[in-house]
Amino acid sequence: MLQTFVRLRRGLVWATSDPKSTPWWRWLLAALLVTVSWLALSPAPPHALDSGWDKLNHAGAFAVLMLTGVFASPRSRIGVLALLIGLFCFGALIEVAQSFTPTRSAEWGDLLADLVGMAAGGLAAMLVTRWGTAQLR
C-alpha cells in the first residue's frame, strides 16, 4: 500500500512540475472547456453531473477549470492573471449565451459562483504545487 502511495505521489509531482506534462494539461483544459460549455447550454444536463444546486455546479466547474488551467499555462504572474481574466470572460460569455436559451437564464450570482470556484481551484493548485515542490527537495 505504501509503495502505491509513493508511486502516486511521484506521478503527481511529475504531472504538476515537469514541463513535458504541460501539453497534456492543455488538452485536458480544452476538453473541459468544451464539456462545461455543453453542460451550461444544454436544456437538461445529465443528473449524474448535477449537484442539485446551480451555484455549486458553477463553482465546481470553475474550480476544476482553474486547477487545470494553472498547470496548462505558464507559471508566472502574467500567466495566472491571463488565466483569471480568460476564465472570468468565459463565465460571463456563458451567462450571456444562457440568456438566449429558452431553458436557462443569466444570473449575476452564477458569475459570483464562478469566481468562488476559481479561487478554490487556484488555492488547490497552489497547495498541490507546494506539496510537489516539497517532495522534490
N, C-alpha and C positions, 0 to 999 in steps of 0.2 A: 504494500500500500504506500509506503514511504517513497519507494522508487518511482511509482506512478506520479506522485505529487511532485517529485523533483523534475521529472520529465515535463509535466505540465507547466511548471514554473519556468523552466528553460525555454519552452515553446512560447510562453507569454513574453518573456524577456526578448526573444528574437523578434516576435511579431510587433513589438512596440518600440524597439530600439534600432533594429537593423535597417539601413536604407533600402536594402533589397526587398523588404516587405511592403514598401510604400505603394507599388503598383497594385498589389492585392487589396490594400485598403481603399485605393481609388475605385477599383472595380466594385467593391462592396458598397462604397458610398453611392456610386451611380445606381446600383441595383436598388438600394434603399430609397433613394430619391424617387425613382420610378414607382416603387411599391407604395410609398407614402402618398404620392400624387394620386395613384389609383384608389387607395383607400379613402382619401379625403374627398374625392369627387364621385365615387361610386354611389348609387342610390341607397344600397344597403350593404355595408361591409360585412364580411363573414363574422358570425357570432364568436368564433374562436379567437378572433383578434380584437374583440371589443371588450373593454373593461367594464362597460356599463355606465361610465361617466365620461362624457365627451372631453372634459378638461384633462382628465388623466390620460386619455388616448393621445391628446396633443402633446402633453408634457413627456410622456413615454417615447413617442415617436421622435421628438426633437432631442431628447436626451441621447437616444441611440445615434441619431444623425450627427450630433455634436461630438460624441465619443469617437465615432468612426472618422469624422472629418478631421479631428485633431491628428490622428495617425496617418491620414491621407494627405495632409497639407504640410507645407514647410514649417519646421519648428522654429518659428520666430514670432515676435510680437505682431509684425505686419501680417504674417500668415494667419495667425489666430484672429486678428481684427478683421481680415478679409472673410474668414470663415463665419464669424459672428454676423457681419453685415449681410453676407450671402444667405445664411440661413434665416435671418430676420426677413429679408426680402422674399425668400421662398415662402415663409409663413404668411406674409402679407398677400402674396400672389395667390396662395391657396384660398385665403379668405375672400379675395375679390372674385376668384373663379367660383367659389361656393355661392356667392350672391346671385350668380346667373343660373344656378341649377334649381330645378323645382323642389327637390327633396332636402336641400341644405340651405343654411343661412350663414351669413357672415356675422361674427361677433368679436368685439374687442377683447372679451375675456379669453377667447381662443388664442389670440395673439399674445396675451399675457401668459397663458399656459405654455405657449411655445418658448417664451423667454425663460420661464422657470425650468422647463426641460433642458434648454440649452445650458443654463447654469449648472444643473445637476450633472449633465453629460460632461461639461468642462471640468467639474470637480472630480468626477470619476476618472477622467483621462489623466488629470494631474496626479491623483493617488496611484493609479496604475503605473504611470511613468516614474514617479519617485520610488515606488516599490521595485520596479525593474532596475532602476539605476542603482539602488542599494544592493540588489542581487549581483550586479556586475562587479562590485568592489571586492 
